[in-house]
Amino acid sequence: MHLSAIGAALVLLGLDAHAQETELRVINNPDVIAAMITVWKQSANGTRGVEATFRLDGSPNSYTVTIEAFTNQSMRQKVSVLPGETFAVFHVHPHSAEPAPSQQDRDLADKYGFRILTLHNRGLYEYDPATKKTTMLRNGMTWIKPAPNQSAGASPSYARLKDQ
């Protein structure tokens, strides 16, 4: 997978504080889940061989979600990052690709100090530049579906992500 960082003219001298937190809890927030659903749909649920991306800027307590323009590029996606502001980048890896963040993904995370997460039909994976470890956070993609107990006419709510 080729995830290219563009628009980042400055190199971070070290990992920022956001990347050093041990758990990225924002993955449970409705707006982040909605963004994951958006990029998952843009990529036809990982079946088209294309990637789709969004990033989180700010801090885990106060952030904005920026969905990158869908480029329909095969096996790659450009993403702009804001050095010192972007603390997480999420993107879809197609079914034909490895599910975890690629070496190039990890290199970008190390260079700019953000966590990189991949959505794949096998699960949600995260590379943390502070620990240099990749972890499967969620198994499969069933957690991305609307909550089954939602009543008719209610606004959409999504099942809270739980460790499996």
Contacts in CASP RR format, 6 or more apart in sequence:
PFRMAT RR
TARGET T0000
AUTHOR 0000-0000-0000
METHOD contacts of the structure
MODEL  1
MHLSAIGAALVLLGLDAHAQETELRVINNPDVIAAMITVWKQSANGTRGV
EATFRLDGSPNSYTVTIEAFTNQSMRQKVSVLPGETFAVFHVHPHSAEPA
PSQQDRDLADKYGFRILTLHNRGLYEYDPATKKTTMLRNGMTWIKPAPNQ
SAGASPSYARLKDQ
1 51 0 8 1.000
1 75 0 8 1.000
1 76 0 8 1.000
1 91 0 8 1.000
1 93 0 8 1.000
1 97 0 8 1.000
1 98 0 8 1.000
1 101 0 8 1.000
1 102 0 8 1.000
1 104 0 8 1.000
1 105 0 8 1.000
1 118 0 8 1.000
2 75 0 8 1.000
2 76 0 8 1.000
2 77 0 8 1.000
2 102 0 8 1.000
2 104 0 8 1.000
3 51 0 8 1.000
3 53 0 8 1.000
3 76 0 8 1.000
3 77 0 8 1.000
3 78 0 8 1.000
3 79 0 8 1.000
3 89 0 8 1.000
3 91 0 8 1.000
3 102 0 8 1.000
3 104 0 8 1.000
3 105 0 8 1.000
3 108 0 8 1.000
3 116 0 8 1.000
4 76 0 8 1.000
4 77 0 8 1.000
4 78 0 8 1.000
4 79 0 8 1.000
4 108 0 8 1.000
5 79 0 8 1.000
5 80 0 8 1.000
5 81 0 8 1.000
5 108 0 8 1.000
5 111 0 8 1.000
5 112 0 8 1.000
6 78 0 8 1.000
6 79 0 8 1.000
6 80 0 8 1.000
7 80 0 8 1.000
7 81 0 8 1.000
8 80 0 8 1.000
8 81 0 8 1.000
8 82 0 8 1.000
8 83 0 8 1.000
8 112 0 8 1.000
9 83 0 8 1.000
10 83 0 8 1.000
11 83 0 8 1.000
11 111 0 8 1.000
11 112 0 8 1.000
12 83 0 8 1.000
12 84 0 8 1.000
12 111 0 8 1.000
12 112 0 8 1.000
12 113 0 8 1.000
14 113 0 8 1.000
15 113 0 8 1.000
15 129 0 8 1.000
15 130 0 8 1.000
16 84 0 8 1.000
16 87 0 8 1.000
16 113 0 8 1.000
18 58 0 8 1.000
18 59 0 8 1.000
18 60 0 8 1.000
18 84 0 8 1.000
18 87 0 8 1.000
18 88 0 8 1.000
18 113 0 8 1.000
18 114 0 8 1.000
19 87 0 8 1.000
19 109 0 8 1.000
19 113 0 8 1.000
19 114 0 8 1.000
19 115 0 8 1.000
19 128 0 8 1.000
19 129 0 8 1.000
19 130 0 8 1.000
20 130 0 8 1.000
21 60 0 8 1.000
24 60 0 8 1.000
24 88 0 8 1.000
24 115 0 8 1.000
24 117 0 8 1.000
24 126 0 8 1.000
25 60 0 8 1.000
26 32 0 8 1.000
26 56 0 8 1.000
26 60 0 8 1.000
26 63 0 8 1.000
26 88 0 8 1.000
27 33 0 8 1.000
27 36 0 8 1.000
27 117 0 8 1.000
27 124 0 8 1.000
27 137 0 8 1.000
27 161 0 8 1.000
28 160 0 8 1.000
28 161 0 8 1.000
30 157 0 8 1.000
30 158 0 8 1.000
31 65 0 8 1.000
32 56 0 8 1.000
32 65 0 8 1.000
32 90 0 8 1.000
33 144 0 8 1.000
33 158 0 8 1.000
33 161 0 8 1.000
34 158 0 8 1.000
35 54 0 8 1.000
35 65 0 8 1.000
35 67 0 8 1.000
35 90 0 8 1.000
36 54 0 8 1.000
36 90 0 8 1.000
36 119 0 8 1.000
36 124 0 8 1.000
36 144 0 8 1.000
37 144 0 8 1.000
37 158 0 8 1.000
38 52 0 8 1.000
38 54 0 8 1.000
38 67 0 8 1.000
39 52 0 8 1.000
39 53 0 8 1.000
39 54 0 8 1.000
39 67 0 8 1.000
39 90 0 8 1.000
39 91 0 8 1.000
39 92 0 8 1.000
39 119 0 8 1.000
40 46 0 8 1.000
40 52 0 8 1.000
40 92 0 8 1.000
40 119 0 8 1.000
40 141 0 8 1.000
40 144 0 8 1.000
42 50 0 8 1.000
42 52 0 8 1.000
42 70 0 8 1.000
42 92 0 8 1.000
43 49 0 8 1.000
43 50 0 8 1.000
43 51 0 8 1.000
43 52 0 8 1.000
43 92 0 8 1.000
43 94 0 8 1.000
44 50 0 8 1.000
45 121 0 8 1.000
45 141 0 8 1.000
46 92 0 8 1.000
46 93 0 8 1.000
46 94 0 8 1.000
46 95 0 8 1.000
46 120 0 8 1.000
46 121 0 8 1.000
47 94 0 8 1.000
47 95 0 8 1.000
48 94 0 8 1.000
49 74 0 8 1.000
49 75 0 8 1.000
49 94 0 8 1.000
49 95 0 8 1.000
49 96 0 8 1.000
49 97 0 8 1.000
50 71 0 8 1.000
50 72 0 8 1.000
50 73 0 8 1.000
50 74 0 8 1.000
50 75 0 8 1.000
50 77 0 8 1.000
50 92 0 8 1.000
50 94 0 8 1.000
51 73 0 8 1.000
51 75 0 8 1.000
51 76 0 8 1.000
51 77 0 8 1.000
51 91 0 8 1.000
51 92 0 8 1.000
51 93 0 8 1.000
51 94 0 8 1.000
52 68 0 8 1.000
52 70 0 8 1.000
52 77 0 8 1.000
52 91 0 8 1.000
52 92 0 8 1.000
53 67 0 8 1.000
53 68 0 8 1.000
53 77 0 8 1.000
53 79 0 8 1.000
53 89 0 8 1.000
53 90 0 8 1.000
53 91 0 8 1.000
53 92 0 8 1.000
54 65 0 8 1.000
54 66 0 8 1.000
54 67 0 8 1.000
54 68 0 8 1.000
54 89 0 8 1.000
54 90 0 8 1.000
54 91 0 8 1.000
55 65 0 8 1.000
55 66 0 8 1.000
55 68 0 8 1.000
55 79 0 8 1.000
55 80 0 8 1.000
55 81 0 8 1.000
55 86 0 8 1.000
55 88 0 8 1.000
55 89 0 8 1.000
55 90 0 8 1.000
55 114 0 8 1.000
56 63 0 8 1.000
56 64 0 8 1.000
56 65 0 8 1.000
56 66 0 8 1.000
56 86 0 8 1.000
56 87 0 8 1.000
56 88 0 8 1.000
56 89 0 8 1.000
56 90 0 8 1.000
57 63 0 8 1.000
57 64 0 8 1.000
57 66 0 8 1.000
57 82 0 8 1.000
57 85 0 8 1.000
57 86 0 8 1.000
57 87 0 8 1.000
58 64 0 8 1.000
58 85 0 8 1.000
58 86 0 8 1.000
58 87 0 8 1.000
59 87 0 8 1.000
60 87 0 8 1.000
63 87 0 8 1.000
68 77 0 8 1.000
68 78 0 8 1.000
68 79 0 8 1.000
68 80 0 8 1.000
71 77 0 8 1.000
71 78 0 8 1.000
75 94 0 8 1.000
75 97 0 8 1.000
77 91 0 8 1.000
79 89 0 8 1.000
79 91 0 8 1.000
81 89 0 8 1.000
81 108 0 8 1.000
81 112 0 8 1.000
81 114 0 8 1.000
83 112 0 8 1.000
84 112 0 8 1.000
84 113 0 8 1.000
86 112 0 8 1.000
86 114 0 8 1.000
87 113 0 8 1.000
87 114 0 8 1.000
87 115 0 8 1.000
88 114 0 8 1.000
88 115 0 8 1.000
88 116 0 8 1.000
88 117 0 8 1.000
89 108 0 8 1.000
89 109 0 8 1.000
89 114 0 8 1.000
89 115 0 8 1.000
89 116 0 8 1.000
89 117 0 8 1.000
90 117 0 8 1.000
90 118 0 8 1.000
90 119 0 8 1.000
91 105 0 8 1.000
91 116 0 8 1.000
91 117 0 8 1.000
91 118 0 8 1.000
91 119 0 8 1.000
92 118 0 8 1.000
92 119 0 8 1.000
92 120 0 8 1.000
93 99 0 8 1.000
93 100 0 8 1.000
93 102 0 8 1.000
93 118 0 8 1.000
93 119 0 8 1.000
93 120 0 8 1.000
95 120 0 8 1.000
95 121 0 8 1.000
97 120 0 8 1.000
99 118 0 8 1.000
99 120 0 8 1.000
99 121 0 8 1.000
99 122 0 8 1.000
99 123 0 8 1.000
99 125 0 8 1.000
99 136 0 8 1.000
100 118 0 8 1.000
100 120 0 8 1.000
100 125 0 8 1.000
100 127 0 8 1.000
100 134 0 8 1.000
100 136 0 8 1.000
101 109 0 8 1.000
101 116 0 8 1.000
101 117 0 8 1.000
101 118 0 8 1.000
101 125 0 8 1.000
101 126 0 8 1.000
101 127 0 8 1.000
101 134 0 8 1.000
105 116 0 8 1.000
105 118 0 8 1.000
105 127 0 8 1.000
106 116 0 8 1.000
106 127 0 8 1.000
106 129 0 8 1.000
106 134 0 8 1.000
108 116 0 8 1.000
109 115 0 8 1.000
109 116 0 8 1.000
109 127 0 8 1.000
109 128 0 8 1.000
109 129 0 8 1.000
110 129 0 8 1.000
110 132 0 8 1.000
113 129 0 8 1.000
114 129 0 8 1.000
115 126 0 8 1.000
115 127 0 8 1.000
115 128 0 8 1.000
115 129 0 8 1.000
116 126 0 8 1.000
116 127 0 8 1.000
117 124 0 8 1.000
117 125 0 8 1.000
117 126 0 8 1.000
117 127 0 8 1.000
117 137 0 8 1.000
118 124 0 8 1.000
118 125 0 8 1.000
118 126 0 8 1.000
119 141 0 8 1.000
119 144 0 8 1.000
120 140 0 8 1.000
120 141 0 8 1.000
121 140 0 8 1.000
121 141 0 8 1.000
122 136 0 8 1.000
122 139 0 8 1.000
122 140 0 8 1.000
123 136 0 8 1.000
123 137 0 8 1.000
123 138 0 8 1.000
123 139 0 8 1.000
123 140 0 8 1.000
123 141 0 8 1.000
124 136 0 8 1.000
124 137 0 8 1.000
124 138 0 8 1.000
124 140 0 8 1.000
124 141 0 8 1.000
124 143 0 8 1.000
124 161 0 8 1.000
125 134 0 8 1.000
125 135 0 8 1.000
125 136 0 8 1.000
125 137 0 8 1.000
126 134 0 8 1.000
126 135 0 8 1.000
126 137 0 8 1.000
127 133 0 8 1.000
127 134 0 8 1.000
128 134 0 8 1.000
128 135 0 8 1.000
137 161 0 8 1.000
137 163 0 8 1.000
138 161 0 8 1.000
138 163 0 8 1.000
138 164 0 8 1.000
139 164 0 8 1.000
143 159 0 8 1.000
143 161 0 8 1.000
143 162 0 8 1.000
143 164 0 8 1.000
144 158 0 8 1.000
145 158 0 8 1.000
145 159 0 8 1.000
146 156 0 8 1.000
146 157 0 8 1.000
146 158 0 8 1.000
146 159 0 8 1.000
147 157 0 8 1.000
147 158 0 8 1.000
147 159 0 8 1.000
148 159 0 8 1.000
150 156 0 8 1.000
150 157 0 8 1.000
END
